Amino acid sequence: GESYQDLVARLEPVIMELERQTNVLVICHQAVMRCLLAYFLDKNSDDLPYLKVPLHTVMKLTPMAYGCKVESFYLNIEAVNTHRERPKNTDPERKTEDALETVPEHF
């Protein structure tokens, strides 16, 4: 699959174009939205996979002096929660139990 690093590189020209626009509607998958949020909210790349992006939610980003204001509008559509909290141990050499620590129950 595509890593977040690959996705960020692929989204770079899109992000540059978004910077030039005034009002834009972006409909995307959660991974793409995490990348956009990380960029516009100046988040660390280590935090990117763990940014909370709920399914079936409209997220409005309004540019502010330092960053963006984020407003979320949840659409009441039944779905599982796919958010994964950041595990305590993120070392690539960690034990399987540590890696699975924060996997949502429905998986």
DAFEN-V505275 format. One record per residue. N is the residue number from 1. RES is the residue in one letter. D_LAST is the distance of its C-alpha to the last C-alpha in Angstrom with 1 decimal. Layout:
N/RES/D_LAST + N/RES/D_LAST
This chain:
1/G/18.1 + 2/E/20.1 + 3/S/20.0 + 4/Y/20.7 + 5/Q/24.2 + 6/D/24.7 + 7/L/23.6 + 8/V/25.9 + 9/A/28.7 + 10/R/28.2 + 11/L/28.2 + 12/E/31.3 + 13/P/33.8 + 14/V/31.9 + 15/I/31.8 + 16/M/35.5 + 17/E/36.2 + 18/L/34.3 + 19/E/36.5 + 20/R/39.6 + 21/Q/38.6 + 22/T/39.2 + 23/N/36.9 + 24/V/33.8 + 25/L/30.9 + 26/V/27.9 + 27/I/25.1 + 28/C/22.2 + 29/H/18.6 + 30/Q/16.8 + 31/A/17.5 + 32/V/21.2 + 33/M/21.5 + 34/R/20.3 + 35/C/23.1 + 36/L/25.6 + 37/L/25.0 + 38/A/25.3 + 39/Y/28.5 + 40/F/30.1 + 41/L/29.1 + 42/D/30.2 + 43/K/27.0 + 44/N/26.6 + 45/S/24.7 + 46/D/22.9 + 47/D/21.5 + 48/L/20.7 + 49/P/17.0 + 50/Y/16.5 + 51/L/18.7 + 52/K/17.4 + 53/V/17.5 + 54/P/16.3 + 55/L/15.8 + 56/H/19.1 + 57/T/21.3 + 58/V/24.7 + 59/M/25.5 + 60/K/29.2 + 61/L/30.5 + 62/T/34.2 + 63/P/36.1 + 64/M/37.8 + 65/A/40.3 + 66/Y/37.7 + 67/G/34.3 + 68/C/32.8 + 69/K/32.2 + 70/V/28.8 + 71/E/28.5 + 72/S/25.4 + 73/F/25.8 + 74/Y/22.8 + 75/L/22.9 + 76/N/22.0 + 77/I/19.5 + 78/E/16.7 + 79/A/13.3 + 80/V/9.9 + 81/N/10.3 + 82/T/8.9 + 83/H/11.3 + 84/R/11.0 + 85/E/14.1 + 86/R/16.2 + 87/P/16.0 + 88/K/19.4 + 89/N/19.8 + 90/T/19.4 + 91/D/21.7 + 92/P/20.8 + 93/E/22.1 + 94/R/20.0 + 95/K/18.6 + 96/T/15.1 + 97/E/14.6 + 98/D/15.8 + 99/A/13.6 + 100/L/10.3 + 101/E/12.1 + 102/T/10.7 + 103/V/7.1 + 104/P/6.0 + 105/E/5.5 + 106/H/3.8 + 107/F/0.0
